[in-house]
């Protein structure tokens, strides 16, 4: 069975994205194990010159490294990914490359009607940078809008159609993970490109 | 003009910081630049509101006080640094200093791209409703290969780059003026004018019908107005009423006095209506201004009085070309004020100053150049003040 990391894309105490990942963990427990990983205790990335990483960053990086894939659920702040998630990704590509060729599925929940659509596009853009270079599941998007009203008391998604949509996407992700595992040719050069990427003094 | 320059990196070493310092000194003739660092600003967390902490308030105030903001952004993971994003999140959470603020984006990067993706992305973020900055369109300034770009004195080496950056910054100063005009609070409309003259003032002569043909006679009786050879003490001098009349009649213009209650109290009656530049008849004196003008021009009359009473203008002048090319007729509405500056009414003087111009040209040998465009030069033209707005003998 695949083992995935569910990365909560915010440092907020209250988050429907966290709730969504918790729902997936429970709902898909027959298909995969999902470990929910928080970013809220990571410090703000400040590009230390000596490239020392906070211990927690290394811990998260190891978890990602060992996982078969990552599910990131992101809210949207100011038409974009929250700074806390951006910072986490900065750390996770600063001299270490756990995301290179890692299968990633993106979901997002928002209180409003747009369901973090712009943040998701932005996140794809970031994950595509040479120092992250994740393998993002293409042509898939899971937007949960009006997320405050979406869950019942047992933290189940109330909307059956939405639940089915998510299930189908998750099944596709399982297939996608398999496919990515066969895409081995570029892996060496991707790693190299990531390692060559310089964070120097921008 | 005063700008704030935000260093978009919280790192110890930053070429974007260097770029801002270069801009500050190199272009100090164009604007004053206060460079602001973001490294003390904590990670945004909506469950731990630190809006009122000192570092956030400091940058908030700097932005609020500035005419415009220049943001220098590096590029991390194809986007702006998380530190900069965090600042923008604080500044769009419970406070919104960027709202309506003109912003220019610059960026330096180690590679050729010069932070192009981060800049595009920053535009998108600044456009979010919580931020709502007004980012200058176009005019991208991307500084690639920064390592080679500066000399040992931190000056940009390439002369063309310096020139281009200067031109972009100059455009930004124009953009700032434009936006600040756009964002300026809408002017409060001036108070309405009571053209019916119903707000009696100290000098209003009560209990006489303002519309009466013989208002002057009735009102004079009421207050025992002096006339004839009675002396009146003036600032500075003494004249009899007859002398004052002679004096005012000799003025080479049609003089009209309306008080601050918008009542027409006096004109220097020397000609009959048909011979005047702006016709008046003796029976009109005493009328509220609403009775002195055709209905269509009451809006203009009100506008003129509002300008004068509020002090927005001390005089409104209207060129009235309807008398043909042989006359240069100007209606002057001059505010009258007491020694404390309080509005006391309008001194309207209407004259044809062509005889004066002609005399002057003859004396000096100077010539008027070009065609005389009868329609030009009306200062109040935009507001529809036209020939009809002067007091006229109405039907």
Interface residues (C-beta under 8 A of the other chain):
Chain A: X10 X11 X12 X13 X14 X40 X43 X44 X45 X46 X47 X48 X49 X77 X78 X79 X80 X81 X82 X83 X84 X86 X87 X89 X90 X93 X118 X122 X125 X126 X128 X129 X131 X132 X198 X199 X200 X201 X202
Chain B: X9 X10 X11 X12 X13 X14 X15 X16 X39 X42 X43 X44 X45 X46 X47 X74 X75 X76 X77 X78 X79 X80 X81 X82 X83 X85 X86 X88 X89 X92 X108 X109 X110 X115 X117 X121 X124 X125 X127 X128 X130 X131 X146 X147
